[in-house]
Every structure is written in structure tokens, then in C-alpha cells.
Amino acid sequence: MKLFLKSGACSLSPHIVLEESGLPYETEAVDLKTKVTANGANFLEINPKGYVPALLLDGGQVLTEGPAIVQYIADQAAGKQLAPANGTVERYQVQSWLTFIGTELHKSFSAFFNPASGDDWKGIAKATLDRRLAYVNQQLAGKSYLMGEAFSVADAYLFTVLRWSPVAKLDLNQWPEIVAFQARVAARPAVQKVLAAEGLA
């Protein structure tokens, strides 16, 4: 498998999950402005959507969208228990978290990366993030990870988007459970290896 990524972008989440899975994989960076990969390929021919992550499977198919990619990886390494078994209530709870992180957190942070966004949009996005992160902080109380004591693909995604907090001028210290969660995930050997690989350590 090959993961197309941009350092520090949302592709960090599947990169972490790949490393946690123990499966063989490689990565290739993408210049999202020029849409050219590190090997000189036209990224739009790989993923016409033009953004990362994209996962090239061994059979030649390409998977896009982070929540789908991380669940695929988890299912290829079922013994690592990075996601509950398909069909269980717990699996749907993980999918619920992936959806929440994608629609309520990830999309709200996007306002701070878009040069066209004005102060009004950023103000609305920051207010949304304040409310949603207060909820996450509450849900993490008494737990190591979103699903309890077991690390899952949802934790990799949450960790990734929370790393963008400085861009939105969000002080995570107001949410102590989140601060503890970030430190816990950052200390995982696989996460440390991926952060170093992406130049983020």
C-alpha cells in the first residue's frame, strides 16, 4: 500500500493508523498547490479530488477520504484491534466519532486554512470548535481514549485535527482531558515514529 500525504495535514491520521497496524506500506508526499507528487506524478490522475489522503491499494484501486481509509487499514490488521468488528454497536460508535470529528471539528478548522475566509467565518468556526471541544473533553473524562482504554482509528483522527489548534488560536489548556489525551497519543511509539517521518517531532 502507498499513502499519498502532506506533512501535518489530515493524512497524518491514516499514516498513524498504518504504522500502528504493522502492515507494510510506503508514503509519497504531494504538493497540493501544483498537484504533483514527490515522484513527479500528476496527483489528479491518482485522486481527481485533488486532496490528501489517498491510499493506493496493492490491487491498484485507490481509496480516498480519511475515515474510509483508516477503517480499511484496521480491517486488514484485525488482530491489532484498531477498530471494533464490523456489525457491532462499538463499530458504529467509532464511525460516529469519525463522522463527528470530520464534520464538526475538521471542517471547522478549515476556516483557518482558507485565505478567503473572513473574520466572521473564523468567528463562527471558533465558537463551534469551543462548543464541540468542550463536549469531547467531557466524553474523555475517566477514559484513556474515545472508546475507553483501547486506542482506535478515531483517536488518530482526533489527535491529528487537535494539532491544528494553534492555527485557530485555541488554547487547549482549558480542556484538561483533551490535553492529557494529546500527550497520551503523542507518547505512543508508532505516533512518535510517524511524527518524526513527517518532520513534525
VEXZA-739834 format. One record per residue (C-alpha): residue in three letters; x, z, y; residue number from 1. Coordinates in Angstrom, 3 decimals, decimal comma. Each point is the difference from the previous one (the first is absolute). Layout:
> ALA/X/Z/Y/NUM $
...
This chain:
> MET/0,000/0,000/0,000/1 $
> LYS/1,092/-0,642/3,555/2 $
> LEU/-1,362/1,887/3,000/3 $
> PHE/0,054/-1,758/3,350/4 $
> LEU/0,363/2,615/2,707/5 $
> LYS/0,954/0,903/3,531/6 $
> SER/1,959/3,192/0,487/7 $
> GLY/-2,252/2,893/1,042/8 $
> ALA/-3,193/-2,055/-0,133/9 $
> CYS/-2,944/0,697/-2,318/10 $
> SER/1,996/-1,692/-2,778/11 $
> LEU/1,923/3,295/-0,219/12 $
> SER/-2,920/1,357/-2,048/13 $
> PRO/0,244/-2,462/-2,943/14 $
> HIS/3,800/0,188/0,260/15 $
> ILE/-0,244/3,759/-0,648/16 $
> VAL/-2,479/-0,541/-2,838/17 $
> LEU/2,262/-2,595/-1,629/18 $
> GLU/2,916/2,400/0,092/19 $
> GLU/-2,141/2,851/-1,330/20 $
> SER/-1,253/-2,250/-2,814/21 $
> GLY/3,414/-0,637/-1,490/22 $
> LEU/-0,922/-3,655/-0,505/23 $
> PRO/2,610/-2,704/0,706/24 $
> TYR/-0,510/-1,637/3,393/25 $
> GLU/1,775/-1,628/2,894/26 $
> THR/-0,780/-0,197/3,690/27 $
> GLU/0,308/-2,657/2,664/28 $
> ALA/-0,331/0,628/3,716/29 $
> VAL/-2,286/-2,111/2,169/30 $
> ASP/0,380/-0,808/3,693/31 $
> LEU/-3,634/0,329/1,037/32 $
> LYS/0,561/-1,848/3,282/33 $
> THR/1,536/-3,118/-1,511/34 $
> LYS/-1,756/0,389/-3,404/35 $
> VAL/3,296/-0,697/-1,761/36 $
> THR/1,308/2,135/-2,876/37 $
> ALA/3,571/1,233/-0,338/38 $
> ASN/0,652/-2,840/-2,459/39 $
> GLY/-1,305/-2,589/2,468/40 $
> ALA/-3,390/-0,577/-1,619/41 $
> ASN/-3,139/-0,685/2,005/42 $
> PHE/-1,923/3,252/-0,442/43 $
> LEU/-3,294/-1,718/0,816/44 $
> GLU/0,381/-1,984/-3,220/45 $
> ILE/0,291/3,299/-1,889/46 $
> ASN/-2,717/1,868/1,903/47 $
> PRO/-2,120/-2,169/2,332/48 $
> LYS/-1,243/3,196/1,695/49 $
> GLY/3,467/0,275/1,505/50 $
> TYR/0,505/3,729/-0,339/51 $
> VAL/1,548/2,452/-2,438/52 $
> PRO/-0,187/1,312/-2,624/53 $
> ALA/-0,160/-2,775/-2,553/54 $
> LEU/0,948/0,510/-3,626/55 $
> LEU/1,214/-2,970/-2,035/56 $
> LEU/-0,856/0,715/-3,636/57 $
> ASP/2,157/-1,074/-2,922/58 $
> GLY/-2,652/-2,574/-0,946/59 $
> GLY/0,217/-1,655/3,427/60 $
> GLN/-3,222/1,379/1,491/61 $
> VAL/0,123/1,743/3,375/62 $
> LEU/-1,880/3,204/0,757/63 $
> THR/-0,677/0,996/3,603/64 $
> GLU/-1,468/3,077/1,726/65 $
> GLY/1,759/3,312/-0,494/66 $
> PRO/-2,821/1,953/-1,726/67 $
> ALA/-0,391/-2,730/-2,639/68 $
> ILE/3,757/-0,327/-0,498/69 $
> VAL/0,633/3,721/-0,521/70 $
> GLN/-2,811/0,277/-2,542/71 $
> TYR/1,352/-3,003/-1,901/72 $
> ILE/3,449/1,595/-0,128/73 $
> ALA/-1,460/3,339/-1,107/74 $
> ASP/-1,872/-1,700/-2,843/75 $
> GLN/3,196/-1,726/-1,193/76 $
> ALA/1,688/3,394/-0,279/77 $
> ALA/-2,897/2,090/-1,271/78 $
> GLY/2,327/2,610/-1,469/79 $
> LYS/1,163/0,946/3,511/80 $
> GLN/-3,592/0,980/0,931/81 $
> LEU/0,236/-1,388/3,532/82 $
> ALA/-3,753/-0,637/-0,108/83 $
> PRO/-2,713/1,450/-2,245/84 $
> ALA/-1,368/-2,167/-2,788/85 $
> ASN/-2,384/-2,808/0,923/86 $
> GLY/-3,646/0,953/-0,319/87 $
> THR/0,523/3,704/0,695/88 $
> VAL/-1,463/1,794/2,996/89 $
> GLU/3,552/0,926/0,981/90 $
> ARG/0,944/-3,683/0,221/91 $
> TYR/-2,871/-0,615/2,389/92 $
> GLN/1,134/3,003/2,048/93 $
> VAL/3,447/-1,567/0,314/94 $
> GLN/-1,650/-3,272/1,035/95 $
> SER/-2,036/1,945/2,547/96 $
> TRP/3,204/1,425/1,476/97 $
> LEU/1,660/-3,430/0,056/98 $
> THR/-3,002/-1,426/1,850/99 $
> PHE/-0,100/2,911/2,462/100 $
> ILE/3,715/-0,292/0,738/101 $
> GLY/-0,291/-3,763/0,451/102 $
> THR/-3,087/-0,105/2,191/103 $
> GLU/0,134/3,289/1,907/104 $
> LEU/3,743/0,634/0,397/105 $
> HIS/1,927/-3,243/-0,507/106 $
> LYS/-2,364/-2,067/2,158/107 $
> SER/-0,048/2,656/2,723/108 $
> PHE/3,805/-0,004/0,165/109 $
> SER/-0,050/-3,799/0,389/110 $
> ALA/-1,080/0,407/3,631/111 $
> PHE/3,442/1,405/0,800/112 $
> PHE/1,844/-2,948/-1,556/113 $
> ASN/-2,084/-2,700/1,691/114 $
> PRO/1,452/-1,005/3,404/115 $
> ALA/-3,461/-1,245/1,027/116 $
> SER/-1,626/3,415/-0,371/117 $
> GLY/-0,825/1,744/3,265/118 $
> ASP/-0,179/3,679/0,855/119 $
> ASP/-3,724/0,162/-0,803/120 $
> TRP/0,509/-1,301/-3,540/121 $
> LYS/2,973/2,301/-0,531/122 $
> GLY/-2,006/2,958/1,300/123 $
> ILE/-2,840/-0,682/-2,442/124 $
> ALA/2,477/-0,474/-2,859/125 $
> LYS/1,813/3,252/0,797/126 $
> ALA/-3,277/1,930/0,115/127 $
> THR/-0,943/-1,471/-3,380/128 $
> LEU/3,376/0,944/-1,461/129 $
> ASP/-0,330/3,556/1,335/130 $
> ARG/-3,347/0,420/-1,773/131 $
> ARG/1,033/-1,680/-3,228/132 $
> LEU/3,307/1,856/-0,280/133 $
> ALA/-1,751/3,310/0,549/134 $
> TYR/-2,123/-0,924/-3,022/135 $
> VAL/3,064/-0,933/-2,075/136 $
> ASN/1,669/3,261/0,971/137 $
> GLN/-3,071/1,891/-1,197/138 $
> GLN/-0,088/-1,927/-3,293/139 $
> LEU/3,656/0,757/-0,710/140 $
> ALA/-0,466/3,764/0,314/141 $
> GLY/1,070/1,718/-3,206/142 $
> LYS/1,209/-3,256/-1,584/143 $
> SER/3,345/-1,718/-0,317/144 $
> TYR/-1,515/-3,491/0,144/145 $
> LEU/-3,316/-1,681/0,798/146 $
> MET/-1,198/0,228/-3,607/147 $
> GLY/1,397/3,469/-0,681/148 $
> GLU/3,402/0,648/-1,552/149 $
> ALA/0,647/-3,543/-1,251/150 $
> PHE/1,586/-2,627/2,277/151 $
> SER/-2,044/-3,209/0,119/152 $
> VAL/0,058/-3,422/1,620/153 $
> ALA/-2,232/1,373/2,766/154 $
> ASP/2,733/2,438/1,010/155 $
> ALA/2,512/-2,834/0,385/156 $
> TYR/-2,401/-1,787/2,372/157 $
> LEU/-0,779/3,129/2,014/158 $
> PHE/3,711/0,828/0,315/159 $
> THR/0,672/-3,546/1,225/160 $
> VAL/-2,602/-0,079/2,784/161 $
> LEU/0,802/3,542/1,156/162 $
> ARG/3,566/-1,145/0,669/163 $
> TRP/-1,431/-2,044/2,871/164 $
> SER/-1,161/3,106/1,890/165 $
> PRO/2,774/-0,145/2,649/166 $
> VAL/-1,147/-3,492/1,026/167 $
> ALA/-3,455/1,453/0,784/168 $
> LYS/1,578/3,081/1,627/169 $
> LEU/-1,726/2,180/-2,599/170 $
> ASP/1,546/3,411/-0,589/171 $
> LEU/-0,580/0,747/-3,687/172 $
> ASN/0,967/3,652/0,529/173 $
> GLN/-3,615/0,743/0,932/174 $
> TRP/-0,848/-0,676/-3,660/175 $
> PRO/2,265/2,263/-2,098/176 $
> GLU/-1,356/-1,207/-3,353/177 $
> ILE/0,906/-3,572/0,946/178 $
> VAL/3,499/1,023/1,107/179 $
> ALA/0,539/1,761/-3,334/180 $
> PHE/-1,371/-3,046/-1,864/181 $
> GLN/2,359/-2,392/1,798/182 $
> ALA/2,993/2,204/-0,806/183 $
> ARG/-1,095/0,286/-3,630/184 $
> VAL/-0,326/-3,762/-0,453/185 $
> ALA/3,224/-0,719/1,904/186 $
> ALA/1,889/2,295/-2,387/187 $
> ARG/-0,985/-2,013/-3,075/188 $
> PRO/3,083/-1,813/-1,410/189 $
> ALA/-1,788/-3,352/-0,199/190 $
> VAL/-1,130/0,284/3,616/191 $
> GLN/3,502/0,925/1,164/192 $
> LYS/1,400/-3,034/-1,826/193 $
> VAL/-2,566/-2,345/1,584/194 $
> LEU/0,485/1,405/3,502/195 $
> ALA/3,733/-0,549/-0,363/196 $
> ALA/-0,545/-3,540/-1,306/197 $
> GLU/-2,167/-0,863/3,013/198 $
> GLY/2,436/1,609/2,460/199 $
> LEU/-2,485/2,754/0,856/200 $
> ALA/1,822/3,060/-1,365/201 $
